[in-house]
Amino acid sequence: MTSAFERYLTLWVTLCIVGGIVLGKMAPDLAATLDGMSIFVNGAPVVSIPIAICLFLMMYPIMVKIDFSSVIKARKSRKPMILTLLINWGVKPFTMYAISFLFLGILFRGFIGTEAMDLVKMPFGLDVPVGAVHGAGTVVLKEGIKMLEIPLWRSYFAGTILLGVAPCTAMVLVWGNLAGGNDGLTLLMVAINSLIMLLLYGVLGGFLLGVGKLPIPWQALLLSVAIYVALPLVAGYLSRKWIMRVKGETWFKESFLHYLTPVTISALLLTLVLLFSFKGEVILENPLTILWISIPLFIQTILIFVLGYAGAKLLKFEYEDAAPAAMIGASNHFEVAIATAVMLFGLSSGAALATVVGVLIEVPVMLLLVGFCNRTRGWFGGVKES
């Protein structure tokens, strides 16, 4: 049985989004101060400390519930892992490229402005004279610094590509848990996906961006995986062992976990308030721009989820494996995408804005998909009675 709190989660999410925007507008100094509390790598804000705290509170209750013997058993579930990795790395980056180009480069180009330009950082290691053409841009001098002037839609396009090659490595644990998925399998897929991301993020990103070799943000990737995944994982594993040894398994399951149940969702809602307070000014100043970027991102998310969910159905997965297998590709690791966009193109670039839009639609869309999964449990076998 779900609580009233969980049944009306969409309402609470909506209220938190509105509340965050209002907070950012009414108390911009507070929002700016909180947003500035970050760990920086090469000048890019890789880890927001307030968000990291909220994410820890979201992840810890999930991690501490995991019976790690189930992770060992999950190694035998090769089909869900193969499907997830195929969609994440063989399909998703290329569908993001195609969908974003269709909408931003063709359908919405007139709305964005055919003559609108954006100033971005020069590619690393590139030293060409002012006035020279590089790719789709021209080298210009801005306040004594060489910048690359490119069409604005291409800058947005670059940001969506960085999102497309950054599948989720942390938040999917929340989505999978809310959908009643197999937490052990989800954790294992997160670990494998994180390792592959370290190898392929720069390669695929550089190939699709077409701006030469994309520097792999090793520090950003390692730091975000350590903070968003490893820290709550270790804390959950150690505290689970200690509590069960001291208080016993019955107390752990019937008392301790009972108190933790609302923590994940409460932390999720607080995260929303913070995220939208940080970006409230951007949303209010660029409402139509946000819309143009949101549409291809929304379509991409739904498409990838449908491919994963339909693939799970065709391969006859049990529901507990099907839900996380579909969600891990649909979600994005927006922290790394934002950090990379800032490092490559600059904080004020259209590419950075596009990755921020990925944050804005992430939670509402994924919650819709969680609800869809919960309503379609009967499509699969292996469904436990709630």
VEXLUM-918995 format. One record per residue (C-alpha): residue in three letters; x, y, z. Coordinates in nm, 2 decimals. Example, Ala and Ser with C-alpha at 12.3 -4.5 7.8 and 13.67 -1.06 7.14 Angstrom:
<sites>
{site "ala", {1.23, -0.45, 0.78}},
{site "ser", {1.37, -0.11, 0.71}},
</sites>
This chain:
<sites>
{site "met", {0.00, 0.00, 0.00}},
{site "thr", {0.13, 0.34, -0.09}},
{site "ser", {0.08, 0.64, 0.15}},
{site "ala", {-0.11, 0.95, 0.06}},
{site "phe", {0.23, 1.12, 0.05}},
{site "glu", {0.34, 0.89, -0.23}},
{site "arg", {0.00, 0.88, -0.41}},
{site "tyr", {0.00, 1.26, -0.45}},
{site "leu", {0.37, 1.29, -0.53}},
{site "thr", {0.31, 1.47, -0.86}},
{site "leu", {0.13, 1.74, -0.67}},
{site "trp", {0.41, 1.78, -0.42}},
{site "val", {0.66, 1.79, -0.71}},
{site "thr", {0.46, 2.07, -0.88}},
{site "leu", {0.44, 2.27, -0.56}},
{site "cys", {0.82, 2.23, -0.50}},
{site "ile", {0.90, 2.34, -0.86}},
{site "val", {0.68, 2.65, -0.82}},
{site "gly", {0.82, 2.71, -0.47}},
{site "gly", {1.18, 2.68, -0.59}},
{site "ile", {1.12, 2.93, -0.87}},
{site "val", {0.95, 3.18, -0.63}},
{site "leu", {1.23, 3.13, -0.38}},
{site "gly", {1.49, 3.20, -0.65}},
{site "lys", {1.31, 3.52, -0.75}},
{site "met", {1.23, 3.65, -0.40}},
{site "ala", {1.57, 3.56, -0.25}},
{site "pro", {1.82, 3.56, -0.53}},
{site "asp", {2.11, 3.62, -0.30}},
{site "leu", {2.03, 3.31, -0.10}},
{site "ala", {1.99, 3.10, -0.41}},
{site "ala", {2.32, 3.23, -0.55}},
{site "thr", {2.50, 3.16, -0.22}},
{site "leu", {2.38, 2.80, -0.21}},
{site "asp", {2.45, 2.75, -0.58}},
{site "gly", {2.81, 2.88, -0.52}},
{site "met", {2.87, 2.62, -0.25}},
{site "ser", {3.03, 2.37, -0.50}},
{site "ile", {3.34, 2.16, -0.55}},
{site "phe", {3.51, 2.30, -0.87}},
{site "val", {3.73, 2.11, -1.12}},
{site "asn", {3.91, 2.31, -1.38}},
{site "gly", {3.68, 2.61, -1.31}},
{site "ala", {3.36, 2.41, -1.35}},
{site "pro", {3.12, 2.35, -1.07}},
{site "val", {3.12, 1.97, -1.06}},
{site "val", {2.95, 1.90, -0.73}},
{site "ser", {2.70, 2.12, -0.56}},
{site "ile", {2.74, 2.06, -0.19}},
{site "pro", {2.37, 2.13, -0.10}},
{site "ile", {2.26, 1.90, -0.38}},
{site "ala", {2.51, 1.64, -0.28}},
{site "ile", {2.37, 1.64, 0.08}},
{site "cys", {2.02, 1.60, -0.06}},
{site "leu", {2.12, 1.32, -0.29}},
{site "phe", {2.29, 1.14, -0.01}},
{site "leu", {1.97, 1.15, 0.19}},
{site "met", {1.79, 1.02, -0.12}},
{site "met", {2.03, 0.74, -0.19}},
{site "tyr", {2.11, 0.62, 0.16}},
{site "pro", {1.77, 0.47, 0.25}},
{site "ile", {1.78, 0.28, -0.08}},
{site "met", {2.14, 0.16, -0.03}},
{site "val", {2.08, 0.05, 0.33}},
{site "lys", {1.78, -0.16, 0.22}},
{site "ile", {1.98, -0.36, -0.03}},
{site "asp", {2.07, -0.71, 0.06}},
{site "phe", {2.41, -0.73, -0.11}},
{site "ser", {2.37, -1.10, -0.16}},
{site "ser", {2.11, -1.00, -0.42}},
{site "val", {2.38, -0.80, -0.60}},
{site "ile", {2.59, -1.12, -0.63}},
{site "lys", {2.28, -1.31, -0.76}},
{site "ala", {2.21, -1.03, -1.01}},
{site "arg", {2.54, -1.10, -1.19}},
{site "lys", {2.35, -1.39, -1.35}},
{site "ser", {2.10, -1.15, -1.50}},
{site "arg", {2.29, -1.08, -1.82}},
{site "lys", {2.00, -1.00, -2.05}},
{site "pro", {1.89, -0.68, -1.86}},
{site "met", {2.25, -0.56, -1.84}},
{site "ile", {2.31, -0.62, -2.21}},
{site "leu", {1.99, -0.45, -2.31}},
{site "thr", {2.07, -0.15, -2.09}},
{site "leu", {2.42, -0.11, -2.22}},
{site "leu", {2.31, -0.15, -2.58}},
{site "ile", {2.05, 0.13, -2.55}},
{site "asn", {2.27, 0.35, -2.34}},
{site "trp", {2.57, 0.35, -2.57}},
{site "gly", {2.46, 0.20, -2.90}},
{site "val", {2.13, 0.39, -2.94}},
{site "lys", {2.08, 0.68, -2.71}},
{site "pro", {2.37, 0.91, -2.81}},
{site "phe", {2.26, 0.88, -3.18}},
{site "thr", {1.89, 0.93, -3.13}},
{site "met", {1.97, 1.24, -2.92}},
{site "tyr", {2.18, 1.37, -3.20}},
{site "ala", {1.91, 1.31, -3.46}},
{site "ile", {1.61, 1.44, -3.26}},
{site "ser", {1.79, 1.75, -3.13}},
{site "phe", {1.92, 1.83, -3.48}},
{site "leu", {1.57, 1.79, -3.62}},
{site "phe", {1.41, 2.02, -3.37}},
{site "leu", {1.68, 2.27, -3.29}},
{site "gly", {1.85, 2.28, -3.63}},
{site "ile", {1.54, 2.27, -3.85}},
{site "leu", {1.20, 2.29, -3.69}},
{site "phe", {1.28, 2.55, -3.42}},
{site "arg", {1.56, 2.73, -3.59}},
{site "gly", {1.35, 3.02, -3.69}},
{site "phe", {1.21, 3.06, -3.34}},
{site "ile", {1.56, 3.05, -3.19}},
{site "gly", {1.68, 3.30, -3.45}},
{site "thr", {1.85, 3.21, -3.78}},
{site "glu", {2.10, 3.50, -3.72}},
{site "ala", {2.13, 3.45, -3.34}},
{site "met", {2.49, 3.39, -3.24}},
{site "asp", {2.66, 3.26, -2.92}},
{site "leu", {3.01, 3.32, -2.79}},
{site "val", {3.18, 3.01, -2.66}},
{site "lys", {3.53, 2.92, -2.54}},
{site "met", {3.79, 2.83, -2.79}},
{site "pro", {3.85, 2.45, -2.82}},
{site "phe", {4.13, 2.34, -2.60}},
{site "gly", {4.47, 2.37, -2.77}},
{site "leu", {4.33, 2.57, -3.07}},
{site "asp", {4.53, 2.88, -3.16}},
{site "val", {4.41, 3.05, -3.47}},
{site "pro", {4.40, 3.42, -3.56}},
{site "val", {4.10, 3.65, -3.51}},
{site "gly", {3.87, 3.63, -3.81}},
{site "ala", {3.96, 3.27, -3.90}},
{site "val", {3.68, 3.02, -3.95}},
{site "his", {3.67, 2.71, -3.74}},
{site "gly", {3.40, 2.46, -3.81}},
{site "ala", {3.07, 2.65, -3.80}},
{site "gly", {3.22, 2.94, -3.60}},
{site "thr", {3.44, 3.24, -3.64}},
{site "val", {3.72, 3.35, -3.41}},
{site "val", {3.64, 3.69, -3.25}},
{site "leu", {3.80, 3.90, -2.98}},
{site "lys", {3.58, 3.97, -2.68}},
{site "glu", {3.73, 4.18, -2.40}},
{site "gly", {4.08, 4.09, -2.51}},
{site "ile", {4.00, 3.71, -2.51}},
{site "lys", {3.97, 3.50, -2.82}},
{site "met", {3.62, 3.34, -2.84}},
{site "leu", {3.44, 3.13, -3.10}},
{site "glu", {3.12, 3.28, -3.24}},
{site "ile", {2.88, 3.01, -3.35}},
{site "pro", {2.51, 3.00, -3.43}},
{site "leu", {2.30, 2.99, -3.11}},
{site "trp", {2.11, 2.68, -3.21}},
{site "arg", {2.43, 2.49, -3.26}},
{site "ser", {2.53, 2.58, -2.90}},
{site "tyr", {2.20, 2.44, -2.77}},
{site "phe", {2.26, 2.14, -2.99}},
{site "ala", {2.60, 2.08, -2.83}},
{site "gly", {2.45, 2.08, -2.48}},
{site "thr", {2.19, 1.82, -2.57}},
{site "ile", {2.46, 1.60, -2.71}},
{site "leu", {2.65, 1.62, -2.38}},
{site "leu", {2.33, 1.51, -2.21}},
{site "gly", {2.28, 1.22, -2.46}},
{site "val", {2.61, 1.07, -2.39}},
{site "ala", {2.57, 1.09, -2.01}},
{site "pro", {2.32, 0.82, -1.90}},
{site "cys", {2.22, 0.82, -1.54}},
{site "thr", {2.45, 0.67, -1.28}},
{site "ala", {2.28, 0.77, -0.95}},
{site "met", {1.92, 0.90, -0.96}},
{site "val", {1.80, 0.58, -1.14}},
{site "leu", {1.83, 0.41, -0.80}},
{site "val", {1.56, 0.64, -0.68}},
{site "trp", {1.34, 0.59, -0.98}},
{site "gly", {1.39, 0.21, -0.98}},
{site "asn", {1.31, 0.20, -0.61}},
{site "leu", {0.99, 0.40, -0.64}},
{site "ala", {0.88, 0.17, -0.93}},
{site "gly", {0.95, -0.14, -0.72}},
{site "gly", {1.24, -0.25, -0.93}},
{site "asn", {1.52, -0.49, -0.84}},
{site "asp", {1.76, -0.27, -0.63}},
{site "gly", {2.04, -0.52, -0.65}},
{site "leu", {2.03, -0.54, -1.03}},
{site "thr", {1.99, -0.16, -1.05}},
{site "leu", {2.30, -0.11, -0.84}},
{site "leu", {2.50, -0.35, -1.04}},
{site "met", {2.40, -0.18, -1.37}},
{site "val", {2.48, 0.16, -1.22}},
{site "ala", {2.83, 0.03, -1.13}},
{site "ile", {2.89, -0.11, -1.48}},
{site "asn", {2.75, 0.19, -1.65}},
{site "ser", {2.97, 0.42, -1.45}},
{site "leu", {3.29, 0.23, -1.56}},
{site "ile", {3.18, 0.24, -1.92}},
{site "met", {3.10, 0.61, -1.90}},
{site "leu", {3.46, 0.67, -1.80}},
{site "leu", {3.57, 0.50, -2.12}},
{site "leu", {3.31, 0.62, -2.37}},
{site "tyr", {3.19, 0.96, -2.26}},
{site "gly", {3.48, 1.15, -2.41}},
{site "val", {3.50, 0.93, -2.72}},
{site "leu", {3.13, 0.95, -2.82}},
{site "gly", {3.10, 1.32, -2.71}},
{site "gly", {3.39, 1.42, -2.92}},
{site "phe", {3.27, 1.23, -3.22}},
{site "leu", {2.92, 1.37, -3.21}},
{site "leu", {3.02, 1.72, -3.13}},
{site "gly", {3.25, 1.74, -3.42}},
{site "val", {3.48, 1.99, -3.25}},
{site "gly", {3.78, 1.77, -3.23}},
{site "lys", {3.87, 1.56, -2.94}},
{site "leu", {3.65, 1.62, -2.64}},
{site "pro", {3.87, 1.62, -2.32}},
{site "ile", {3.75, 1.35, -2.09}},
{site "pro", {3.65, 1.51, -1.76}},
{site "trp", {3.82, 1.24, -1.55}},
{site "gln", {3.82, 1.43, -1.23}},
{site "ala", {3.45, 1.54, -1.27}},
{site "leu", {3.34, 1.18, -1.36}},
{site "leu", {3.53, 1.02, -1.07}},
{site "leu", {3.43, 1.28, -0.82}},
{site "ser", {3.06, 1.26, -0.91}},
{site "val", {3.05, 0.88, -0.91}},
{site "ala", {3.23, 0.88, -0.57}},
{site "ile", {3.00, 1.13, -0.41}},
{site "tyr", {2.67, 1.04, -0.57}},
{site "val", {2.71, 0.66, -0.57}},
{site "ala", {3.00, 0.53, -0.37}},
{site "leu", {2.95, 0.73, -0.06}},
{site "pro", {2.59, 0.63, 0.01}},
{site "leu", {2.67, 0.28, -0.10}},
{site "val", {2.95, 0.24, 0.15}},
{site "ala", {2.75, 0.41, 0.42}},
{site "gly", {2.45, 0.19, 0.36}},
{site "tyr", {2.65, -0.13, 0.35}},
{site "leu", {2.84, -0.06, 0.67}},
{site "ser", {2.55, 0.07, 0.87}},
{site "arg", {2.32, -0.22, 0.76}},
{site "lys", {2.58, -0.47, 0.89}},
{site "trp", {2.63, -0.28, 1.21}},
{site "ile", {2.26, -0.23, 1.29}},
{site "met", {2.17, -0.59, 1.22}},
{site "arg", {2.45, -0.71, 1.44}},
{site "val", {2.36, -0.48, 1.73}},
{site "lys", {1.98, -0.46, 1.71}},
{site "gly", {1.89, -0.77, 1.50}},
{site "glu", {1.73, -0.83, 1.16}},
{site "thr", {1.37, -0.80, 1.29}},
{site "trp", {1.43, -0.45, 1.44}},
{site "phe", {1.62, -0.34, 1.13}},
{site "lys", {1.33, -0.44, 0.90}},
{site "glu", {1.03, -0.35, 1.11}},
{site "ser", {1.15, -0.03, 1.29}},
{site "phe", {1.46, 0.12, 1.13}},
{site "leu", {1.34, 0.09, 0.77}},
{site "his", {1.00, 0.22, 0.87}},
{site "tyr", {1.15, 0.55, 0.98}},
{site "leu", {1.35, 0.58, 0.66}},
{site "thr", {1.06, 0.53, 0.42}},
{site "pro", {0.97, 0.90, 0.38}},
{site "val", {1.33, 1.02, 0.37}},
{site "thr", {1.40, 0.95, 0.01}},
{site "ile", {1.10, 1.13, -0.12}},
{site "ser", {1.14, 1.42, 0.12}},
{site "ala", {1.50, 1.46, 0.01}},
{site "leu", {1.38, 1.44, -0.36}},
{site "leu", {1.14, 1.73, -0.30}},
{site "leu", {1.40, 1.94, -0.12}},
{site "thr", {1.64, 1.88, -0.41}},
{site "leu", {1.37, 2.01, -0.65}},
{site "val", {1.32, 2.33, -0.44}},
{site "leu", {1.70, 2.39, -0.45}},
{site "leu", {1.75, 2.31, -0.82}},
{site "phe", {1.46, 2.54, -0.93}},
{site "ser", {1.57, 2.81, -0.69}},
{site "phe", {1.92, 2.81, -0.85}},
{site "lys", {1.77, 2.83, -1.20}},
{site "gly", {1.45, 3.02, -1.14}},
{site "glu", {1.59, 3.34, -1.29}},
{site "val", {1.70, 3.15, -1.60}},
{site "ile", {1.36, 3.00, -1.64}},
{site "leu", {1.18, 3.33, -1.60}},
{site "glu", {1.41, 3.52, -1.84}},
{site "asn", {1.41, 3.25, -2.11}},
{site "pro", {1.07, 3.08, -2.10}},
{site "leu", {1.05, 3.01, -2.48}},
{site "thr", {1.41, 2.91, -2.50}},
{site "ile", {1.35, 2.66, -2.22}},
{site "leu", {1.05, 2.53, -2.42}},
{site "trp", {1.24, 2.49, -2.75}},
{site "ile", {1.51, 2.29, -2.58}},
{site "ser", {1.27, 2.09, -2.36}},
{site "ile", {1.07, 1.94, -2.64}},
{site "pro", {1.35, 1.73, -2.81}},
{site "leu", {1.48, 1.63, -2.46}},
{site "phe", {1.13, 1.52, -2.36}},
{site "ile", {1.08, 1.32, -2.68}},
{site "gln", {1.42, 1.16, -2.65}},
{site "thr", {1.35, 1.05, -2.29}},
{site "ile", {1.02, 0.89, -2.38}},
{site "leu", {1.17, 0.72, -2.69}},
{site "ile", {1.46, 0.57, -2.49}},
{site "phe", {1.22, 0.45, -2.22}},
{site "val", {0.98, 0.29, -2.47}},
{site "leu", {1.27, 0.11, -2.64}},
{site "gly", {1.40, -0.03, -2.31}},
{site "tyr", {1.06, -0.12, -2.18}},
{site "ala", {0.94, -0.28, -2.51}},
{site "gly", {1.28, -0.46, -2.53}},
{site "ala", {1.23, -0.60, -2.18}},
{site "lys", {0.88, -0.72, -2.27}},
{site "leu", {1.00, -0.89, -2.59}},
{site "leu", {1.29, -1.06, -2.40}},
{site "lys", {1.04, -1.17, -2.13}},
{site "phe", {1.20, -1.00, -1.83}},
{site "glu", {1.03, -1.00, -1.50}},
{site "tyr", {0.89, -0.66, -1.40}},
{site "glu", {1.15, -0.60, -1.13}},
{site "asp", {1.42, -0.62, -1.40}},
{site "ala", {1.23, -0.44, -1.67}},
{site "ala", {1.16, -0.12, -1.49}},
{site "pro", {1.52, -0.02, -1.40}},
{site "ala", {1.65, -0.15, -1.73}},
{site "ala", {1.43, 0.10, -1.91}},
{site "met", {1.48, 0.39, -1.67}},
{site "ile", {1.86, 0.39, -1.65}},
{site "gly", {1.89, 0.49, -2.02}},
{site "ala", {1.60, 0.73, -2.01}},
{site "ser", {1.75, 0.94, -1.73}},
{site "asn", {2.06, 1.15, -1.76}},
{site "his", {2.37, 1.22, -1.55}},
{site "phe", {2.31, 1.60, -1.57}},
{site "glu", {2.58, 1.69, -1.32}},
{site "val", {2.86, 1.56, -1.55}},
{site "ala", {2.69, 1.71, -1.86}},
{site "ile", {2.67, 2.05, -1.70}},
{site "ala", {3.03, 2.04, -1.57}},
{site "thr", {3.15, 1.94, -1.92}},
{site "ala", {2.95, 2.21, -2.10}},
{site "val", {3.09, 2.47, -1.86}},
{site "met", {3.45, 2.34, -1.91}},
{site "leu", {3.42, 2.32, -2.29}},
{site "phe", {3.20, 2.61, -2.38}},
{site "gly", {3.17, 2.85, -2.08}},
{site "leu", {2.93, 2.92, -1.80}},
{site "ser", {2.71, 3.16, -2.01}},
{site "ser", {2.70, 2.95, -2.32}},
{site "gly", {2.39, 2.81, -2.48}},
{site "ala", {2.54, 2.47, -2.44}},
{site "ala", {2.55, 2.51, -2.06}},
{site "leu", {2.19, 2.64, -2.06}},
{site "ala", {2.07, 2.33, -2.26}},
{site "thr", {2.22, 2.10, -2.00}},
{site "val", {2.05, 2.30, -1.72}},
{site "val", {1.72, 2.24, -1.91}},
{site "gly", {1.80, 1.87, -1.87}},
{site "val", {1.79, 1.92, -1.50}},
{site "leu", {1.46, 2.10, -1.52}},
{site "ile", {1.27, 1.82, -1.70}},
{site "glu", {1.45, 1.53, -1.54}},
{site "val", {1.25, 1.48, -1.22}},
{site "pro", {0.89, 1.55, -1.35}},
{site "val", {0.94, 1.33, -1.66}},
{site "met", {1.10, 1.04, -1.47}},
{site "leu", {0.82, 1.05, -1.21}},
{site "leu", {0.57, 1.02, -1.50}},
{site "leu", {0.75, 0.71, -1.61}},
{site "val", {0.76, 0.57, -1.26}},
{site "gly", {0.39, 0.61, -1.25}},
{site "phe", {0.35, 0.44, -1.59}},
{site "cys", {0.57, 0.14, -1.47}},
{site "asn", {0.36, 0.10, -1.16}},
{site "arg", {0.04, 0.09, -1.36}},
{site "thr", {0.17, -0.16, -1.61}},
{site "arg", {0.32, -0.42, -1.37}},
{site "gly", {0.08, -0.67, -1.50}},
{site "trp", {0.25, -0.67, -1.85}},
{site "phe", {0.54, -0.86, -1.70}},
{site "gly", {0.59, -1.18, -1.49}},
{site "gly", {0.75, -1.20, -1.15}},
{site "val", {0.54, -0.92, -1.00}},
{site "lys", {0.53, -0.93, -0.62}},
{site "glu", {0.20, -0.85, -0.44}},
{site "ser", {0.22, -0.51, -0.27}},
</sites>
